């Protein structure tokens, strides 16, 4: 079945997903296992760390709707899982000291990447060091868990409560070598993370050693961050002691790969297994063709990292944008070489770590509509009788919601809560999806009620507001609302909204956010209305009540229309 194939699962406008069965012989052994993986980077940032738990299936969001990038990320997930499965079948391994220290190096580098540019305060890192050193030296029986997304600020108050202001003196007064339980408590999460991203399964003897060495690496990194917090970014002597090897790769003699395998054969084998979309296969074949033409041969085993870098530089000179290089060209090559490694066709990935510098230009950023453009769009909409033109623009403007969220609404999604009319943004029974964590209630703006929205909603009587479930047939598997958004976007463009930096439907969302900020509505309230998350842990626990959101929505001004004629009642959907 298609859902088990190594290609992205696409559902509506949600981010693409990887979804495939865990091998039957490993389901019982790996059920509940947390897997960590670095997804290939998009052009606008670094690679993305994700984690997911294995069960009967391996399922994880690829965090993109870009087809080329999602195929590259899907291939990366598959290659990583193959290493996890191989390790699980081989049994627990005992790592050499050099491999353990190479894993510790990855923890050190991870902390450096996260904090070196903006290290925070010396006090925060002093607290991290205090707990880390006390756990390493066996001076305390328990220590707070240190996950790979930790915030050093969180440890300051706890450290002061336990050790007081003279943390170093108090820790030194405790007898060393008494406790070992704090090692697993303090560093276990980081150890699981670094083993996970390398697809390694180790024995208990190796785990006790790696717990200690990861702890030392965290202590080294904390010293470095504390110096940086005191404006000292000099070279760290500890950094030079780590071995420069990949701990996840097997040590073996120089290349045991199949000699002379071509990109053509590699692509054919990859395509048979992954079964990509025709457009993806054509794109990847074109990338391989360009590279082989540049290097003068088609042998994947003879292409070096420097060849990839030189080719990347040549593409830039020929006008290829950094975004295209990173998201399409280089992601494609990394995925193909990962496939080759997994299938013992090669033992190296020369495209790993190669990136085109620079991000999006300022002139590429999307903009919000101006007030006069909102007024024009409202005026156009108020003169329409077709529901999708009459009501969707008004709803987009006065809720700040995404077009897909509005276009898939049903009559049952409009309800009364605590005396306030709201729209329920949620997934629909007929397959309409929303972004992760975007489920919410949005109070209806008084101007929409005054314009007659509730009467229109009542007329739909248990049906979708803007489409008929039986309106389309055949092989088109897209949700019905997708056709509405496409048609509506074209209609807006055809009516003079031609600025390419202003998305015809999404620029209303930018406008809502901008206006809310301009009139002084708190960001947390606006985020709750629009279904945004700020990435902070506190946002998960913050709940904005309906009344507060309703008061905020009512403050959003409606730009004056050019024509205040009485509005024509909307017609039913054809």
Residue, then its C-alpha position, 0 to 999 in steps of 0.5 A: x500500500x502507498x502509505x508504507x512506501x518511503x515517500x512523504x505522506x501528504x494530507x491537505x495543507x498540513x506539513x508532509x509526514x514520514x509514515x512507514x511500518x516498523x519491521x515486524x521482527x523489531x516492533x516488540x523490541x523497539x516499541x516506545x523507543x524515542x528516535x532523534x534525527x536531524x532533518x536536512x536544512x531548509x534554505x532559511x535556517x539550520x538542520x532541524x532536530x526532531x524526535x518521535x516514538x516508535x510503535x507499529x509505525x514510525x511516524x514523524x512530521x517533515x515540517x515542510x510542504x515543499x515537495x523537494x525538501x520533504x522527499x529529501x527529509x523523507x529519505x534522511x529519516x528512512x536512512x537513519x531508521x535503517x541504521x537504528x534497525x540494523x543496530x537493534x538486530x545486531x544487538x547492543x554494542x560496546x563502544x571504544x573510548x574514542x567513539x564515546x569521546x566522539x559522541x561527547x564531542x557532539x554534545x559539546x558542539x550542540x551546546x556551543x551552537x545553541x548558546x555561543x552567540x548569545x550566551x546569557x548571564x554568567x550566573x546561569x552558567x555558574x548554576x549549570x556548572x554547579x549541578x553538573x560538577x556535583x553530579x560528576x564528582x558524586x557529591x549529590x544523590x540527585x540532580x535536575x534533568x538536563x534535556x537537549x533543549x534546556x534553558x540555563x536560566x531555569x537552574x539559577x533559582x534551584x541552585x541558589x536554594x540548594x547551595x546558597x550564594x557560595x555554590x562552589x564552597x558548598x559543593x566542595x564541602x560535600x564528600x566526593x565519590x559517594x553517589x552515582x545515581x545523579x549521573x543518569x538523572x543529570x545526563x541521561x536525556x543528553x545521552x539518549x539524544x546523542x545515541x538517537x541521532x547516531x542510531x546506536x544501541x549500546x551495552x550497560x558498560x558503555x552507557x556508564x562510561x558515556x554518561x560520565x564523558x557526556x557530563x565532562x563535555x557539558x562541563x567543558x561547554x558550560x565553562x566556555x559559555x560562562x566565559x562568553x557571557x563575560x565577553x571572552x570568546x577566545x579559543x577553548x583548549x578543551x575543544x581540541x581534545x575531541x576526536x574528529x570521527x563520526x561515531x555512527x559510522x563503522x570503522x573499516x578498511x578504505x571503501x568496501x563499496x561497489x566499485x564504479x556505481x553510477x548515479x544513473x544506477x543509484x537513482x534507479x535503485x532509489x526510485x524503485x524503493x522510494x517510488x517518488x513522484x514523477x516531478x521529484x524523480x525528474x528534479x533529482x535526475x537533473x541535479x545528478x546530471x548537472x553534477x556529473x557533467x561538471x566533474x566529468x564522470x558518473x562514478x559516485x565513489x570518485x566524487x569528493x566533498x571538494x567536488x561538491x563544494x566547487x560545483x556548488x560555487x559554480x551553480x551560484x556563479x550561474x545564478x542559482x539561488x542559495x535557497x534552491x541549492x540548499x533545499x533542492x540540489x544539496x538535499x537531493x545529493x545528501x539523500x542519495x548518498x545516505x541511500x547509498x550508505x544504507x545499501x552498502x553501495x558507498x561508505x561516505x557522504x561527500x555532500x554532508x555539511x555542504x551548504x550555500x551561504x546566505x538566506x532570503x533577501x529582504x526583498x523576498x519577505x512577505x508583506x501585510x496588506x495596507x489599511x487601504x488595501x483591506x478597505x478595498x478588499x472588504x468593499x469588493x467582497x461586500x458587493x458579491x453574492x457568491x458565499x466564498x467571495x462574500x464571506x471568506x475575505x471578511x472572515x480572513x480579515x477579522x479573524x486573522x485565520x489561515x485561508x485553509x482554516x476558514x474555507x473548510x468551516x462547517x455550520x456546526x463550527x459556529x457556536x456560542x460559548x459563555x454568551x459569545x459567538x465563536x468559530x471553532x478552528x478544528x479538523x473536519x470529519x471529511x478530512x480537513x486538517x489544521x496545523x499542529x497545535x492550531x486548534x482553537x476558538x476565535x470570537x466573531x467580530x461584531x462587524x461580521x455579526x452586523x453584516x449578517x454572517x450568522x444568518x448565512x451560517x444558519x442557512x447551511x444547516x449542518x453542511x460545510x459553509x463554502x463547498x458541497x461534499x458532493x460537488x467534486x468526484x473522480x480521482x482528485x484527492x485534495x480536500x474540497x476547500x483547496x479548490x476554494x482557496x485557489x479560486x479565491x486567490x485568483x479572483x483577488x489577484x484579478x481585482x488589482x491585488x498584484x503585489x507579488x510580496x503580498x499573498x492574496x489570502x495570507x496578507x490578511x493574516x499579516x495585517x491582523x497581526x500588525x494592526x493588533x500590535x499597533x493598537x496595543x493588544x498583547x502578543x500572547x492574546x493575538x497568538x491565541x487568536x491566530x493559532x501561533x506558538x512562540x516556541x517557549x515552554x510557557x506558551x503551552x501552559x498559558x490559556x487565554x479565555x474567550x472573553x479576553x479574546x473577544x474583547x481583543x477581536x472587537x478592538x480590531x478596526x474595520x477600515x472604512x468601505x468606499x461604498x456603504x450601500x446595503x449589502x445584497x444577501x448571499x446566494x446559496x452555493x451552486 
